[in-house]
């Protein structure tokens, strides 16, 4: 396993609201739309398309 250390790191995570399972996450230096979409696409590939997506930002 490779560990990366970031100062001022940003975590982008997708969480299943019912089960609280984290279906996708990654740590980035910047929270950009491109990074959010990358994590979302990986989560959809692994767990399927969600019925809806809620955000906190």
Secondary structure as GFF3:
##gff-version 3
##sequence-region A 1 57
A	DSSP	beta_strand	10	15	.	.	.	ID=ss1
A	DSSP	beta_strand	22	28	.	.	.	ID=ss2
A	DSSP	alpha_helix	33	47	.	.	.	ID=ss3
###
